[in-house]
């Protein structure tokens, strides 16, 4: 399948009532697009990172009552899972697409990763464009621009608070025309990942 982008119909998935009904809509509308986009991105990220990366598509398997408010693909250096590893994400809420380098609370070595990032904070601050955004909780829609975020404090919190997270990347509003152009959107995501790969590497330094 060729990746053709995302439409309003895809974003409307998150207004479908009921867990089973929404999951069926996610599986039919969004996951085939994630697979097509993810295969291209995984190949390119493997080249950027210099080691094999693996595609994971969120299954939402733990949900028994509440339908998911968002869904995503993740690309990580581990074949079996991604949550316990730094990983790249592309996903949708009902009003925007997100592109993240994600360090979430399930990382077993988040303290050492945070220390590595703090040690290189000046390099990170210089390398990230001001229009990029930061989130401290992958469950929430809210994010703040890099220009308005005190990155050092965010990373200290990530280091010291057990449930704290650190995600950095870009958001695209659901009505942005780029979303409906598969080729253009793919290049935009690749460009974002290329900017974030040096931070991914610093996490392991």
Rosetta silent file (secondary structure, phi, psi, omega in degrees, C-alpha in Angstrom):
SEQUENCE: XXXXXXXXXXXXXXXXXXXXXXXXXXXXXXXXXXXXXXXXXXXXXXXXXXXXXXXXXXXXXXXXXXXXXXXXXXXXXXXXXXXXXXXXXXXXXXXXXXXXXXXXXXXXXXXXXXXXXXXXXXXXXXXXXXXXXXXXXXXXXXXXXXXXXXXXXXXXXXXXXXXXXXXXXXXXXXXXXXXXXXXXXXXXXXXXXXXXXXXXXXXXX
SCORE:     score description
SCORE:     0.000 S_00000001
   1 L     0.000  133.076  175.622    0.000    0.000    0.000 S_00000001
   2 L   -83.330  137.087  178.920    1.241    3.470   -0.892 S_00000001
   3 L   -76.350  123.006 -174.489    1.006    5.997    1.935 S_00000001
   4 L  -110.625    3.786 -178.693   -1.442    8.738    0.873 S_00000001
   5 L    97.586 -173.288 -178.428   -1.538   10.867    4.035 S_00000001
   6 L  -118.446  144.665 -179.822   -4.280   11.399    6.627 S_00000001
   7 L  -115.388  172.968  176.773   -7.762   12.869    6.130 S_00000001
   8 H   -59.237  -32.219  178.066  -10.363   14.374    8.459 S_00000001
   9 H   -57.662  -37.695  178.330  -12.057   10.956    8.409 S_00000001
  10 H   -66.255  -44.291 -179.710   -8.983    9.532   10.184 S_00000001
  11 H   -68.063  -31.217  178.582   -9.090   12.213   12.884 S_00000001
  12 H   -68.154  -13.421  175.968  -12.843   11.689   13.307 S_00000001
  13 H   -51.266  -34.234 -174.180  -12.020    8.135   14.420 S_00000001
  14 H   -82.413    6.262  172.157  -11.584    9.518   17.945 S_00000001
  15 H  -108.527    1.243  176.206  -15.222   10.614   18.032 S_00000001
  16 L   -72.203  127.395 -177.493  -16.496    7.084   17.393 S_00000001
  17 L   -79.686  143.843  174.286  -18.354    5.951   20.524 S_00000001
  18 L    92.377  139.564 -178.113  -17.521    2.658   22.262 S_00000001
  19 H   -62.303  -52.628 -177.244  -14.271    0.748   22.745 S_00000001
  20 H   -63.181  -41.980 -178.173  -14.913   -1.993   20.189 S_00000001
  21 H   -65.312  -42.837  179.806  -16.301    0.411   17.609 S_00000001
  22 H   -68.913  -40.334  178.310  -13.386    2.843   17.935 S_00000001
  23 H   -61.415  -39.371  177.882  -10.821    0.040   17.876 S_00000001
  24 H   -63.514  -40.497  178.418  -12.398   -1.289   14.677 S_00000001
  25 H   -65.247  -42.145  177.536  -12.205    2.193   13.130 S_00000001
  26 H   -59.994  -45.759 -177.134   -8.539    2.533   14.175 S_00000001
  27 H   -66.140  -35.434 -176.425   -7.730   -0.867   12.681 S_00000001
  28 H   -85.472  -40.691 -173.180   -9.521   -0.166    9.403 S_00000001
  29 H   -89.314  -43.936 -165.642   -8.754    3.516    8.814 S_00000001
  30 H  -102.240  -43.377 -173.578   -5.442    4.287   10.492 S_00000001
  31 H   -62.069  -36.582  175.178   -3.340    1.167   11.038 S_00000001
  32 H   -61.747  -35.154  177.377   -2.916    0.320    7.320 S_00000001
  33 H   -69.468  -39.887  176.117   -1.585    3.877    6.824 S_00000001
  34 H   -59.442  -41.567 -179.039    0.735    3.471    9.825 S_00000001
  35 H   -63.089  -46.190 -178.888    2.096    0.268    8.294 S_00000001
  36 H   -64.721  -46.819  179.145    2.762    1.927    4.918 S_00000001
  37 H   -68.099  -44.198 -175.520    4.331    5.046    6.452 S_00000001
  38 H   -62.490  -36.456  179.817    6.140    3.129    9.179 S_00000001
  39 H   -64.051  -40.271  177.639    7.918    0.755    6.810 S_00000001
  40 H   -66.557  -46.961 -177.642    9.435    3.695    4.921 S_00000001
  41 H   -65.618  -37.785 -179.550   10.383    5.544    8.110 S_00000001
  42 H   -63.953  -42.566  177.450   11.883    2.443    9.744 S_00000001
  43 H   -60.219  -46.325 -177.595   14.136    1.864    6.741 S_00000001
  44 H   -69.986  -40.100  178.976   15.297    5.495    6.768 S_00000001
  45 H   -65.127  -36.364  177.326   15.754    5.677   10.545 S_00000001
  46 H   -58.131  -41.366  178.199   17.888    2.517   10.468 S_00000001
  47 H   -67.954  -41.957 -178.873   20.203    4.320    8.037 S_00000001
  48 H   -65.154  -42.097 -175.119   20.213    7.535   10.112 S_00000001
  49 H   -80.995  -31.087 -179.939   20.911    5.750   13.407 S_00000001
  50 L    90.538   13.991  174.395   23.356    3.242   11.933 S_00000001
  51 L  -152.351  163.441 -173.114   21.665    0.137   13.379 S_00000001
  52 L   -68.492  134.248  176.718   18.507   -1.822   12.692 S_00000001
  53 L  -115.392  157.271 -173.065   15.249   -0.252   13.881 S_00000001
  54 E  -130.497  141.076 -178.303   11.895   -2.006   14.210 S_00000001
  55 E   -88.987  133.972  174.100    8.305   -0.889   13.605 S_00000001
  56 E  -129.409  136.150  176.872    5.618   -1.303   16.278 S_00000001
  57 E  -115.597  125.742 -175.085    1.977   -0.273   15.850 S_00000001
  58 L   -54.150  130.130 -179.560    0.018    0.411   19.042 S_00000001
  59 L   -99.388  -20.901 -177.236   -2.451   -2.399   19.792 S_00000001
  60 L    56.192   36.168 -172.387   -4.157   -0.802   22.844 S_00000001
  61 L   -67.774  -25.884 -176.358   -4.447   -4.365   24.174 S_00000001
  62 L   -79.004  -10.996 -175.950   -4.737   -3.383   27.842 S_00000001
  63 L   -76.077  133.199  178.956   -7.907   -1.370   27.298 S_00000001
  64 L  -125.046  -17.314 -176.989  -11.117   -2.958   28.542 S_00000001
  65 L  -129.619  -62.136 -172.349  -13.492    0.014   28.964 S_00000001
  66 L   -82.592  128.491  176.691  -12.314    3.410   27.720 S_00000001
  67 L   -69.260  147.873 -178.302  -11.652    3.828   23.979 S_00000001
  68 L   -64.104  141.118  178.036   -8.213    5.246   23.102 S_00000001
  69 L   -89.488  -11.218  177.909   -7.965    9.030   22.690 S_00000001
  70 L  -153.137  169.013  175.236   -4.943    8.674   20.409 S_00000001
  71 E  -151.786  160.974 -170.265   -3.030    6.040   18.480 S_00000001
  72 E  -160.056  163.952  164.369    0.487    5.794   17.085 S_00000001
  73 E  -108.961  149.039  177.337    3.278    3.908   15.421 S_00000001
  74 E  -130.065  145.335  178.756    6.600    3.586   17.234 S_00000001
  75 E  -126.994  121.817 -174.592   10.053    2.807   15.879 S_00000001
  76 E  -138.019  166.718  179.892   12.672    1.455   18.277 S_00000001
  77 L   -84.071   12.842 -179.677   15.962   -0.426   18.283 S_00000001
  78 L  -125.572  133.403 -175.153   14.308   -3.452   19.881 S_00000001
  79 L   -75.482  -27.373 -170.872   12.244   -6.000   17.957 S_00000001
  80 L   -89.396  -23.161 -178.741   10.111   -7.142   20.898 S_00000001
  81 L  -171.983  173.466 -176.965    8.917   -3.806   22.241 S_00000001
  82 L  -130.378  -23.451 -171.099    9.451   -0.063   22.399 S_00000001
  83 L   -64.973  -28.781 -179.552    8.149    1.346   25.707 S_00000001
  84 L   -92.641   16.098 -178.867   11.289    0.407   27.648 S_00000001
  85 L  -137.937  149.607  168.450   13.536    2.027   25.023 S_00000001
  86 L   -56.439  136.787 -177.093   13.987    5.516   23.571 S_00000001
  87 E  -150.987  164.130  177.750   11.822    5.495   20.442 S_00000001
  88 E  -102.705  143.446 -178.823   10.360    7.590   17.650 S_00000001
  89 E  -132.194  148.221  162.478    6.604    8.024   17.257 S_00000001
  90 E  -132.015  130.190 -177.685    4.086    9.275   14.739 S_00000001
  91 E  -158.277  176.924 -176.479    0.498    9.368   15.915 S_00000001
  92 E  -127.259  135.897  156.314   -2.880   11.076   15.955 S_00000001
  93 L  -100.891 -175.039 -178.288   -5.138   12.741   18.485 S_00000001
  94 L   -73.662  -15.147 -175.020   -8.478   14.048   17.216 S_00000001
  95 L  -125.227   -0.594  177.506   -7.037   17.494   16.427 S_00000001
  96 E  -161.354  160.084  170.301   -3.363   17.008   15.508 S_00000001
  97 E  -100.385  139.562  177.038   -0.662   14.651   14.350 S_00000001
  98 E  -117.153  146.249  177.223    2.392   14.284   16.595 S_00000001
  99 E  -128.080  113.295 -173.446    5.960   13.374   15.701 S_00000001
 100 E  -126.740  148.853  151.398    8.070   12.521   18.755 S_00000001
 101 E   -98.153  118.306 -168.202   11.363   11.294   20.018 S_00000001
 102 E  -115.852  129.885  170.255    9.930    9.740   23.172 S_00000001
 103 E  -119.931  100.856 -173.547   11.494    8.892   26.513 S_00000001
 104 L  -103.944  171.471 -167.668    8.590    7.562   28.587 S_00000001
 105 L   -64.427  -17.534 -177.732    8.318    6.527   32.232 S_00000001
 106 L   -79.188   -3.509  176.431    8.701    2.801   31.491 S_00000001
 107 L   -61.295  122.790  179.605   12.386    3.232   30.597 S_00000001
 108 L   -70.789  -24.504 -176.891   14.330    1.151   33.145 S_00000001
 109 L  -114.915   36.934 -175.519   17.433    3.349   32.752 S_00000001
 110 H   -64.433  -29.828  179.240   15.744    6.757   32.532 S_00000001
 111 H   -63.446  -46.963 -178.914   18.015    8.248   35.229 S_00000001
 112 H   -69.442  -34.697  176.507   21.196    7.572   33.256 S_00000001
 113 H   -64.002  -45.553  178.958   19.545    8.738   30.013 S_00000001
 114 H   -60.387  -41.381  178.791   18.459   11.982   31.706 S_00000001
 115 H   -62.675  -41.801  177.857   22.009   12.508   33.023 S_00000001
 116 H   -61.806  -43.007 -179.079   23.429   12.016   29.514 S_00000001
 117 H   -69.073  -39.790  178.319   20.971   14.541   28.083 S_00000001
 118 H   -64.330  -36.674  179.548   21.624   17.061   30.878 S_00000001
 119 H   -63.216  -26.833 -177.234   25.352   16.735   30.322 S_00000001
 120 L  -113.289   26.826 -172.619   24.750   17.777   26.698 S_00000001
 121 H   -59.505  -38.176 -178.240   21.999   20.331   27.328 S_00000001
 122 H   -67.190  -38.886  177.142   23.747   23.185   25.488 S_00000001
 123 H   -62.638  -42.761  179.924   24.217   21.048   22.382 S_00000001
 124 H   -63.917  -47.147 -178.356   20.531   20.085   22.490 S_00000001
 125 H   -59.696  -37.634 -179.261   19.367   23.681   22.952 S_00000001
 126 H   -73.945  -29.138 -170.239   21.419   24.829   19.955 S_00000001
 127 H   -90.695  -13.334 -174.113   20.321   21.986   17.667 S_00000001
 128 L  -100.633  122.389  178.619   16.536   22.107   18.116 S_00000001
 129 L   -61.215  149.851 -174.256   14.517   24.631   16.046 S_00000001
 130 L   -65.863  -21.550 -179.397   12.264   26.949   18.059 S_00000001
 131 L   -81.290   -7.382  175.268    9.080   25.630   16.382 S_00000001
 132 L   -68.207  159.317 -177.429    9.643   22.164   17.860 S_00000001
 133 E  -125.320  160.495 -178.591    7.525   21.253   20.884 S_00000001
 134 E  -126.365  140.178  172.629    8.056   19.428   24.175 S_00000001
 135 E  -127.285  146.498  178.817    5.664   17.247   26.179 S_00000001
 136 L  -110.525    8.241 -179.759    6.179   15.889   29.688 S_00000001
 137 L  -158.737  112.416 -174.498    3.345   13.347   29.482 S_00000001
 138 L   -70.003  -12.230 -179.698    2.581   11.210   26.410 S_00000001
 139 L   -82.088  -15.352 -174.031   -1.018   10.713   27.584 S_00000001
 140 L  -105.988  149.144  177.211   -1.857   14.413   27.248 S_00000001
 141 L   -69.880  -33.537 -168.717   -2.440   16.531   24.142 S_00000001
 142 L   -63.391  143.406  172.363   -0.731   19.583   25.599 S_00000001
 143 L  -148.462  166.863  177.677    2.772   20.571   24.590 S_00000001
 144 E  -128.982  147.945  179.256    4.890   23.718   24.768 S_00000001
 145 E   -64.884  151.004  177.684    7.243   25.169   22.186 S_00000001
 146 H   -56.232  -37.577 -178.877   10.942   24.576   22.730 S_00000001
 147 H   -61.797  -30.898 -177.564   11.333   28.372   22.899 S_00000001
 148 H   -98.158    1.762 -175.869    8.946   28.498   25.893 S_00000001
 149 L  -105.429  132.642  171.900   10.275   25.396   27.646 S_00000001
 150 L   -83.747   93.835 -172.870   13.055   25.370   30.218 S_00000001
 151 H   -59.289  -38.613 -178.282   14.671   22.225   28.844 S_00000001
 152 H   -61.369  -46.511  179.816   17.078   21.848   31.758 S_00000001
 153 H   -64.218  -38.331  179.172   14.254   21.872   34.332 S_00000001
 154 H   -62.536  -40.161 -179.521   12.212   19.451   32.199 S_00000001
 155 H   -74.267  -33.048  175.373   15.135   17.012   32.058 S_00000001
 156 H   -64.060  -42.896  177.502   15.825   17.353   35.788 S_00000001
 157 H   -63.178  -42.493  177.399   12.176   16.466   36.432 S_00000001
 158 H   -58.492  -38.799  179.939   12.478   13.557   33.992 S_00000001
 159 H   -69.558  -42.038 -166.646   15.532   12.357   35.953 S_00000001
 160 H   -96.981  -21.979 -176.152   14.088   12.757   39.450 S_00000001
 161 L  -104.890  125.196 -171.946   10.356   11.971   39.171 S_00000001
 162 L   -55.224  -43.584 -175.447    9.485    8.314   38.637 S_00000001
 163 L   -91.972    1.518 -177.013    6.495    8.905   36.329 S_00000001
 164 L   -70.403  149.855 -179.784    8.005   11.903   34.518 S_00000001
 165 L  -132.522  167.859  176.907    8.538   11.736   30.757 S_00000001
 166 E  -144.767  115.584  177.753   10.299   13.736   28.064 S_00000001
 167 E  -126.378  137.213 -178.757    9.072   13.921   24.472 S_00000001
 168 E  -137.200  137.199 -178.491   10.401   16.311   21.838 S_00000001
 169 E   171.117 -136.869 -176.819    9.285   16.802   18.247 S_00000001
 170 E  -137.682  153.262  171.058    6.595   18.487   16.174 S_00000001
 171 E  -116.209  146.098  172.625    2.812   18.819   15.992 S_00000001
 172 E  -127.129  123.680 -179.983    0.768   19.316   12.813 S_00000001
 173 E   -61.126  144.342 -174.325   -2.775   20.644   13.109 S_00000001
 174 L   -60.932  -21.769  179.814   -5.421   18.290   11.684 S_00000001
 175 L   -97.314    9.709  177.263   -6.492   20.854    9.059 S_00000001
 176 L   -72.544  126.103 -176.862   -2.961   21.430    7.697 S_00000001
 177 H   -58.584  -23.900 -178.534   -2.971   20.502    3.952 S_00000001
 178 H   -59.441  -28.689 -176.280    0.421   18.731    4.270 S_00000001
 179 H   -64.800  -25.495 -177.550   -1.348   15.851    6.031 S_00000001
 180 H   -93.481    3.492  176.591   -3.217   14.907    2.849 S_00000001
 181 L  -112.172   99.561 -174.254   -0.047   14.750    0.744 S_00000001
 182 H   -54.697  -45.879 -177.065    1.582   11.408    1.561 S_00000001
 183 H   -66.779  -43.952 -178.469    4.946   12.142   -0.047 S_00000001
 184 H   -66.415  -41.558  179.299    5.266   15.619    1.447 S_00000001
 185 H   -65.452  -40.875  178.036    4.246   14.436    4.917 S_00000001
 186 H   -58.393  -44.885  179.156    6.711   11.541    4.775 S_00000001
 187 H   -64.789  -37.935  178.476    9.537   13.965    3.977 S_00000001
 188 H   -62.712  -44.020  179.166    8.429   16.276    6.806 S_00000001
 189 H   -65.749  -43.429  178.354    8.525   13.394    9.301 S_00000001
 190 H   -59.063  -44.006  179.597   11.923   12.230    8.005 S_00000001
 191 H   -60.908  -41.104  178.346   13.268   15.769    8.358 S_00000001
 192 H   -63.452  -47.075  179.629   11.973   15.914   11.940 S_00000001
 193 H   -61.503  -39.283  179.768   13.562   12.574   12.800 S_00000001
 194 H   -60.107  -37.837  177.093   16.853   13.674   11.240 S_00000001
 195 H   -68.113  -32.258 -174.586   16.899   16.672   13.613 S_00000001
 196 H   -88.775  -20.070 -177.332   16.130   14.408   16.586 S_00000001
 197 H   -56.026  -41.414  177.300   18.565   11.541   15.857 S_00000001
 198 H   -58.614  -33.706  176.880   21.546   13.355   17.482 S_00000001
 199 H   -70.800  -40.450  175.066   19.511   13.589   20.726 S_00000001
 200 H   -55.298  -44.841  179.725   18.624    9.899   20.428 S_00000001
 201 H   -65.414  -41.041 -179.903   22.358    9.169   20.163 S_00000001
 202 H   -60.399  -30.413  179.516   23.189   11.398   23.150 S_00000001
 203 H   -60.261  -27.261 -177.889   20.816    9.341   25.286 S_00000001
 204 L  -100.612   -0.270 -171.271   23.196    6.403   24.917 S_00000001
 205 L   -71.122    0.000    0.000   26.463    8.351   25.194 S_00000001
